[in-house]
Amino acid sequence: METKTQRGGLQGLIKNGLRSTKLLEWLRPASGVRWDRERLHQLIQSRLDGRKFIVVSNREPFIHRRDKSGVIQCIRPASGMATALHPIMMASGGTWVAHGAGDADREVVDAQDCVMVPPEAPGYKLRRVWVDPELEKGFYYGLSNEGLWPLCHITFTRPEFRPKDWQAYKEANRLFAEAVLEETQGERALVFIQDYHFCLLPRMLREMGGGRIICAQFWHIPWPNREVFRAFPWGEELLDGLLGNDLLGFHIHYHCQNFLDTVDRSLEARVDTDRSEIARRGHLTRVRPFPISIDFEADSLLAQSAEVQAAMERWFQRLPGLRGRKIGASIERLDYSKGIPQRIHGLEHFFEQHPEWIGKLCFVQIAVPSRDHLASYKAEQEAVDEAVDRVNDRFGTPEWQPVCLLKEHHGPVDMMALHRLADFFMVNSLHDGMNLVAKEFVASRGDERGVLILSHFTGASRELSQAVGVNPYAVEQISAAVSTALTMSPARQQRRMRLMREQVAHQNVYRWAGRLLTAMLRIEHLDDLEEENVPEETFADAA
Ligand code: F6P
């Protein structure tokens, strides 16, 4: 229910010069409007009206680590989520609450556990939460990554559900709730929670006194169908936690439907599928699709920079075999959901079917080690090594290796340079909520060249329909896609790339954030707007 203060906020806005027509303009869906950094900035400046803006995630956007010589380095982790949220935080100047996981993180924070980031041009506050190793084992490695990750991704990796991990998960959610409430200090705030690490946090915030908070959560991974979710032993508690949100976002409509259906069959709640809303315990949760994206303009500009040009040359020095050959590439965390062994197997099939390409194609695979304490990830590393060794032994020559496997973190400039060098780029995830690397590849190709091979089982495939689509489980489809990519005429590449670039430029990260924020603000102002007899379709959420 709307409070007096909330109403005052709206009236304050109007008093401050934002007439109600202007307000409606802001709240109207932005489909016809161009979203960019400036527009998001304006929205935040004019509409936050003194509310705090707080993002919560497990992975922090900047990690402080000591390098081999003992010097503290600040690095950006390999996380699409962190990359997407950074520009929004720069525009809002808010607070980002995250797990301080770096070995030098404690050395750079102030007495409140905060540090301004990015170090070179501080734009927002990072509040670090300390999760001790035992708790991290149960909360992050256990319940989040051995339980919920395989449950939601459906890659046929069996999830593990240990009661002690569930306890740790609850405890960690409580730690984060305390940190968020310390940051809001009872004031009006928009709290924007990320991902599957914090299913219980929204309900906890409500119960622990966060009455003046508008709470939204974005689920960065897929939401499975009801049958799959049934396997989760504490399903009711988890769903009830999520229904503490005012707004719950998924990448695509299909995941929203799965969620509504899951709740409908698991909990006592009123599920309105037409309006995509769930009422439970007197509280309403709106469930909406918000396809996440990238900062297209910034990525396009970076791709054209002298820095990236120089990095392209460095790739040839580092891997001399690339010169004079066709280049294929993939970049991702080393995760079983990404389908790396399947891809290498597909390449093996390609060389079998097309021996004329032996010696003429180099495939660069960047696989950043991730969650490597877990047995399933260790097994995946072994599977990748084994597949790469097999293909290189089988087809390689003393001067040429078909696959170059690089298991290390690369900065944005080096990754962009590899995008630009690639004749084709492969994303064949077995399942992926969105996949932002596919969009980054498209943004990097201002030359309108290069072919994207994209799994049907990524959220991105709904938007990038000009990619060459593959079923990642079908080795012959991967092999055929490589052949299609290598023989596609420049004119066809251009037509496809141009359409994909238009799509990503339009559906950029500012639109994602703008629509989410607009939806959050609308929740707070709904009663005022109804007084003005605004037709409901004015706020239709489809972009
Ligand atoms: O996008 C899903 C996600 O789990 C993010 O939450 C996360 O930052 C990213 O993948 C990388 O995973 P992790 O943070 O576990 O290394």
Boltz pocket constraint, residues with backbone or C-beta under 6 A from the ligand:
constraints:
  - pocket:
      binder: B
      contacts: [[A, 59], [A, 78], [A, 79], [A, 80], [A, 81], [A, 82], [A, 195], [A, 220], [A, 221], [A, 333], [A, 370], [A, 371]]
      max_distance: 6.0
